[in-house]
Amino acid sequence: MTAIATPRRRTPLTRNRLPRIAPWASVVVGLVVGAALSTLIGFNLFGWGVFAAIAFTVVYVAWSAAVEGGRKARDKFATCLVIGAFIIVVLPLFSVLWTVLEGGIKGLLTPGFLGTSMNGVSGIQDNQSVDNGGKVLGGIYHAIIGTLLITLWSTVISVPIGLLTSIYLVEYSRGGRLAQAITLFVDVMTGIPSIVAGLFAAALFATIFGPGTQTGFVAAVALTVLMIPVVVRSSEEMLRIVPNELREAAYALGVRKWRTILKVVVPTAISGIASGVTLAIARVIGETAPILLTAGFATKINFNVFANWMASLPTYIYFQILNPTSPSNPGPSLQRAWGAALVLIIFVMLLNLIARLVARMFAPKAGR
């Protein structure tokens, strides 16, 4: 005898639930209603997306309230708000990336763009490239070298100062007045505008070496003012999460405090410290105002950070847009500016990727 299939009954656990197609059906309704409402005021993708999101939320939450009750409806409304906030945050990022890729990929793929400087390039070459449809001359090699050297020197100066300051705050201070003053100054420095850091460095070196001192090292000092508070804060938080049991075990074995810090505390927190340092570098690598004040702008390669003006990618972009090489034909300058902007974004993305890799590489291995 063959068994007769009985219809599946809905248990109390599955009763009063939306069908699985409810979210997708709400999406379809939202898209249709959003397109209709956007057409009434002049159709555009942004308006369509906004009206579609609102219509989807109303339909989905109302459907849930009718079938599942008010509690589940409020939960789905909160979920829609969280997802909407995430989309609002992500959309500008993708918009910026798409815009820079669209404008900069042509300049980046131009032969010689990464390996030549702007030395000897004038409006005559730009006019000829526009009239003849030839290759746009001039590149960003000198700006890349300047960016790397300035950032390297600012890192060499700020990382030891920031790390030692955080070690003092966590390991040696007892909440005294000096520690409170340092914490206050670090908090104030965190909010200092970058132009103020540039003015400080320019005024400091003008007092020591005379007015008009503009070199890559002065720019590195300006960026150091911006990097130190980030390094101090990130390193301090990483040192504080190191378990006290590790310190106490080292002290019980008779290890001196400085050696405990050097061999136990810092290695335990090194992954977070390295990530904080890398993110601090990514934060200052795109600064424009302090470098304009302290390093000036150059069109040729300069490997000496202690003498002469030095270019960087942010200042290169600034001058290519503000002062095109050929004012009558700004197209080549805009192409170079967008290409340099794409390279700068690639640098920042690589630094963030390196931060994640370093954090994973030095992270303490979990035991079984």
C-alpha positions as CSV (number, residue, x, y, z in Angstrom):
1,M,0.0,0.0,0.0
2,T,1.2,3.4,-0.8
3,A,1.2,6.1,1.8
4,I,-1.2,9.0,1.1
5,A,0.6,12.4,1.4
6,T,-1.0,14.5,4.0
7,P,-1.0,18.3,3.6
8,R,1.7,20.1,5.6
9,R,0.1,21.9,8.5
10,R,1.5,25.1,9.8
11,T,2.7,24.7,13.4
12,P,2.6,27.6,15.9
13,L,6.3,28.2,15.1
14,T,5.6,28.8,11.4
15,R,2.2,30.4,11.7
16,N,1.9,34.2,11.0
17,R,5.1,34.5,9.1
18,L,5.7,36.3,5.8
19,P,6.4,34.1,2.8
20,R,10.0,33.9,1.6
21,I,9.2,35.9,-1.5
22,A,8.0,38.9,0.7
23,P,11.3,40.8,0.6
24,W,11.6,40.4,-3.2
25,A,8.0,41.2,-3.9
26,S,8.4,44.4,-1.8
27,V,11.6,45.2,-3.8
28,V,9.6,44.9,-7.1
29,V,6.8,47.1,-5.7
30,G,9.3,49.6,-4.4
31,L,11.0,49.9,-7.8
32,V,7.8,50.3,-9.7
33,V,6.4,52.9,-7.2
34,G,9.7,54.7,-7.0
35,A,9.9,54.9,-10.8
36,A,6.4,56.4,-11.0
37,L,7.0,58.9,-8.2
38,S,10.4,59.9,-9.7
39,T,8.8,60.4,-13.1
40,L,6.4,63.0,-11.7
41,I,9.2,65.3,-10.6
42,G,11.6,64.5,-13.5
43,F,13.1,61.0,-13.6
44,N,16.7,60.5,-12.4
45,L,18.5,57.5,-10.9
46,F,19.1,59.2,-7.5
47,G,15.4,60.1,-7.1
48,W,14.3,56.7,-8.2
49,G,16.6,55.1,-5.6
50,V,15.3,57.3,-2.8
51,F,11.6,56.8,-3.6
52,A,12.1,53.1,-4.2
53,A,13.8,52.7,-0.8
54,I,11.0,54.5,0.9
55,A,8.3,52.6,-0.9
56,F,10.0,49.3,-0.2
57,T,10.2,50.1,3.6
58,V,6.5,51.1,3.7
59,V,5.3,48.0,1.9
60,Y,7.5,45.6,3.7
61,V,6.8,46.9,7.2
62,A,3.1,47.3,6.5
63,W,2.9,43.7,5.2
64,S,4.8,42.4,8.3
65,A,2.5,44.4,10.6
66,A,-0.6,42.9,8.9
67,V,0.7,39.3,9.0
68,E,3.2,39.0,11.9
69,G,2.2,41.8,14.3
70,G,3.6,45.0,15.5
71,R,6.7,43.5,17.2
72,K,8.0,41.8,14.1
73,A,7.1,44.9,12.0
74,R,9.2,47.2,14.3
75,D,12.1,44.7,14.0
76,K,11.9,44.8,10.2
77,F,11.6,48.6,10.2
78,A,14.8,48.8,12.3
79,T,16.5,46.4,9.9
80,C,15.5,48.6,6.9
81,L,17.0,51.6,8.7
82,V,20.3,49.8,9.4
83,I,20.6,48.6,5.8
84,G,19.6,52.0,4.5
85,A,22.3,53.7,6.6
86,F,24.9,51.2,5.3
87,I,23.9,51.9,1.7
88,I,24.1,55.7,2.3
89,V,27.6,55.2,3.7
90,V,28.8,52.9,0.9
91,L,27.3,54.7,-2.1
92,P,29.5,57.8,-1.9
93,L,32.6,55.6,-1.6
94,F,31.7,53.7,-4.7
95,S,30.8,57.0,-6.4
96,V,34.2,58.4,-5.6
97,L,36.0,55.3,-6.8
98,W,34.0,55.2,-10.0
99,T,34.6,58.9,-10.7
100,V,38.3,58.6,-10.1
101,L,38.6,55.4,-12.2
102,E,36.7,57.0,-15.0
103,G,38.8,60.1,-15.0
104,G,42.2,58.7,-14.1
105,I,42.5,55.4,-15.9
106,K,43.4,57.1,-19.2
107,G,46.2,59.1,-17.5
108,L,47.5,56.1,-15.6
109,L,47.8,54.1,-18.8
110,T,49.6,56.8,-20.6
111,P,53.2,55.6,-21.4
112,G,55.8,57.3,-19.2
113,F,53.2,58.7,-16.8
114,L,54.7,56.9,-13.8
115,G,58.3,57.2,-14.9
116,T,58.7,60.9,-16.0
117,S,58.4,64.2,-14.3
118,M,57.1,67.6,-15.3
119,N,60.6,69.1,-15.9
120,G,60.6,70.8,-19.3
121,V,56.9,70.3,-20.0
122,S,55.1,73.5,-20.9
123,G,51.9,74.6,-22.5
124,I,53.5,74.2,-25.9
125,Q,53.6,70.4,-25.5
126,D,50.1,70.3,-24.2
127,N,48.8,72.4,-27.2
128,Q,50.6,70.1,-29.6
129,S,49.1,67.0,-28.0
130,V,45.6,68.5,-28.2
131,D,46.0,69.7,-31.8
132,N,47.7,66.5,-33.1
133,G,46.0,64.0,-30.8
134,G,49.3,62.8,-29.6
135,K,50.5,61.5,-26.2
136,V,50.2,63.8,-23.2
137,L,53.7,64.4,-22.0
138,G,54.7,64.8,-18.3
139,G,54.2,62.4,-15.4
140,I,54.2,62.1,-11.7
141,Y,57.5,60.4,-10.9
142,H,58.9,63.4,-9.0
143,A,55.6,63.6,-7.0
144,I,55.7,59.9,-6.1
145,I,59.3,60.3,-4.9
146,G,58.4,63.3,-2.9
147,T,55.3,61.7,-1.3
148,L,57.3,58.6,-0.3
149,L,60.2,60.5,1.1
150,I,58.1,63.0,3.1
151,T,55.9,60.2,4.4
152,L,58.9,58.1,5.3
153,W,60.6,60.8,7.3
154,S,57.3,61.8,9.1
155,T,56.9,58.1,10.1
156,V,60.5,57.8,11.3
157,I,59.9,60.8,13.6
158,S,56.4,60.2,14.8
159,V,56.3,56.5,15.5
160,P,59.0,56.4,18.2
161,I,57.7,59.5,19.9
162,G,54.1,58.2,19.8
163,L,55.0,54.7,20.9
164,L,57.2,55.9,23.8
165,T,54.4,58.3,24.9
166,S,51.8,55.6,24.9
167,I,54.2,53.3,26.9
168,Y,54.6,56.0,29.5
169,L,50.9,56.6,29.8
170,V,50.1,52.9,30.2
171,E,53.1,51.5,32.0
172,Y,54.6,54.2,34.1
173,S,52.1,57.0,34.8
174,R,49.8,56.7,37.7
175,G,47.2,59.1,36.6
176,G,49.3,62.1,37.7
177,R,49.2,65.6,36.5
178,L,51.8,65.0,33.8
179,A,49.8,62.1,32.4
180,Q,46.6,64.2,32.4
181,A,48.4,67.0,30.7
182,I,49.8,64.7,28.0
183,T,46.3,63.2,27.4
184,L,44.8,66.6,27.1
185,F,47.5,67.8,24.6
186,V,47.0,64.6,22.6
187,D,43.3,65.2,22.4
188,V,43.8,68.8,21.4
189,M,46.3,67.7,18.7
190,T,43.9,65.2,17.3
191,G,41.5,68.0,16.3
192,I,44.1,70.4,15.0
193,P,43.5,71.4,11.3
194,S,46.2,70.4,9.0
195,I,46.9,74.0,7.9
196,V,47.8,74.8,11.5
197,A,50.3,72.0,11.5
198,G,51.9,73.4,8.4
199,L,52.0,76.9,9.9
200,F,53.7,75.6,13.0
201,A,56.4,73.8,11.1
202,A,57.0,76.7,8.7
203,A,57.2,79.1,11.7
204,L,59.5,76.8,13.6
205,F,62.0,76.4,10.8
206,A,61.7,80.1,9.9
207,T,62.8,80.9,13.4
208,I,65.7,78.5,13.3
209,F,67.0,78.8,9.8
210,G,65.4,82.0,8.5
211,P,62.2,82.9,6.6
212,G,61.4,81.0,3.5
213,T,62.8,77.7,4.6
214,Q,60.7,75.2,2.5
215,T,62.0,71.6,2.2
216,G,60.7,68.1,2.3
217,F,61.9,67.7,5.9
218,V,59.8,70.7,7.0
219,A,56.8,69.1,5.4
220,A,57.7,65.8,7.3
221,V,57.7,67.7,10.6
222,A,54.3,69.2,9.7
223,L,52.9,65.7,9.0
224,T,54.5,64.5,12.2
225,V,52.3,66.9,14.2
226,L,49.2,65.2,12.6
227,M,50.5,61.6,13.0
228,I,51.7,61.7,16.6
229,P,48.2,61.8,18.2
230,V,46.9,59.0,16.0
231,V,49.9,56.8,16.9
232,V,49.6,57.6,20.6
233,R,45.9,56.9,20.8
234,S,46.1,53.6,18.8
235,S,49.2,52.4,20.6
236,E,47.7,53.3,24.0
237,E,44.6,51.3,23.4
238,M,46.5,48.3,22.2
239,L,48.8,48.4,25.2
240,R,45.9,48.6,27.6
241,I,44.2,45.4,26.4
242,V,47.3,43.4,27.1
243,P,46.4,41.1,30.1
244,N,48.0,42.1,33.4
245,E,48.6,38.5,34.1
246,L,51.4,38.5,31.5
247,R,53.1,41.4,33.2
248,E,52.7,39.8,36.6
249,A,54.1,36.5,35.4
250,A,57.2,38.3,34.1
251,Y,57.7,40.2,37.3
252,A,57.3,37.0,39.3
253,L,60.2,35.6,37.4
254,G,62.4,38.5,38.3
255,V,62.3,40.2,34.9
256,R,62.9,44.0,35.0
257,K,60.0,46.3,34.0
258,W,61.7,47.7,30.9
259,R,62.5,44.2,29.7
260,T,58.9,43.1,30.4
261,I,57.6,45.9,28.3
262,L,60.1,45.2,25.5
263,K,59.8,41.4,25.4
264,V,56.2,40.8,26.6
265,V,53.9,43.8,26.4
266,V,55.0,45.3,23.0
267,P,55.2,42.0,21.1
268,T,51.7,41.1,22.4
269,A,50.2,44.3,21.1
270,I,52.4,44.7,18.0
271,S,49.7,43.8,15.6
272,G,47.4,46.6,16.8
273,I,50.3,49.0,17.0
274,A,51.3,48.2,13.4
275,S,47.8,48.7,12.2
276,G,47.5,52.0,14.0
277,V,50.7,53.2,12.5
278,T,49.7,52.2,9.0
279,L,46.4,53.9,9.3
280,A,48.1,57.0,10.6
281,I,50.3,57.0,7.5
282,A,47.2,56.6,5.3
283,R,45.7,59.6,7.1
284,V,48.5,62.0,6.3
285,I,49.7,60.8,2.9
286,G,46.9,62.8,1.2
287,E,47.4,66.1,3.0
288,T,47.8,69.1,0.8
289,A,47.8,72.3,2.8
290,P,50.7,71.7,5.1
291,I,52.9,70.5,2.2
292,L,52.1,73.6,0.2
293,L,53.2,75.8,3.1
294,T,56.4,73.8,4.0
295,A,57.7,72.0,0.8
296,G,56.5,74.3,-2.0
297,F,56.1,72.7,-5.4
298,A,58.7,71.4,-7.9
299,T,58.5,70.1,-11.4
300,K,61.7,68.1,-11.3
301,I,62.9,65.2,-9.2
302,N,64.5,66.0,-5.8
303,F,65.8,63.2,-3.7
304,N,67.2,65.4,-0.9
305,V,64.5,66.2,1.7
306,F,66.8,68.7,3.4
307,A,67.3,71.1,0.5
308,N,65.1,72.7,-2.2
309,W,61.4,72.4,-2.9
310,M,59.8,69.0,-3.2
311,A,56.6,67.9,-5.0
312,S,54.0,65.5,-3.7
313,L,51.0,63.8,-5.2
314,P,48.4,66.1,-3.4
315,T,50.2,69.3,-4.4
316,Y,50.7,67.9,-7.9
317,I,47.0,67.4,-8.3
318,Y,46.3,70.9,-6.8
319,F,48.5,72.7,-9.2
320,Q,47.5,70.8,-12.3
321,I,43.8,71.7,-11.6
322,L,44.3,75.3,-10.3
323,N,47.1,76.3,-12.8
324,P,46.9,74.2,-15.9
325,T,50.1,73.9,-17.9
326,S,48.2,75.3,-20.9
327,P,45.3,77.5,-19.7
328,S,43.8,77.5,-23.2
329,N,43.9,73.7,-23.3
330,P,43.4,72.4,-19.8
331,G,42.6,68.8,-20.9
332,P,46.1,67.4,-20.5
333,S,46.5,68.9,-17.1
334,L,43.1,67.5,-16.0
335,Q,44.2,64.1,-17.3
336,R,47.4,64.2,-15.3
337,A,45.5,65.3,-12.2
338,W,43.0,62.5,-12.4
339,G,45.8,60.0,-13.0
340,A,47.7,61.3,-9.9
341,A,44.4,61.1,-7.9
342,L,44.0,57.5,-8.9
343,V,47.6,56.6,-7.9
344,L,47.0,58.3,-4.5
345,I,43.9,56.3,-3.9
346,I,45.8,53.1,-4.8
347,F,48.5,54.1,-2.3
348,V,45.8,54.6,0.5
349,M,44.1,51.3,-0.4
350,L,47.4,49.4,-0.3
351,L,48.3,50.9,3.1
352,N,45.0,49.8,4.5
353,L,45.5,46.3,3.0
354,I,49.0,46.2,4.5
355,A,47.6,47.2,7.9
356,R,45.2,44.2,7.8
357,L,48.0,41.8,6.7
358,V,50.3,43.1,9.4
359,A,47.6,42.7,12.0
360,R,46.9,39.2,10.9
361,M,50.6,38.3,10.7
362,F,51.5,39.5,14.2
363,A,48.3,38.6,15.9
364,P,48.8,36.2,18.9
365,K,48.2,32.6,18.0
366,A,45.1,31.2,19.7
367,G,45.7,28.0,21.7
368,R,43.7,24.9,21.4
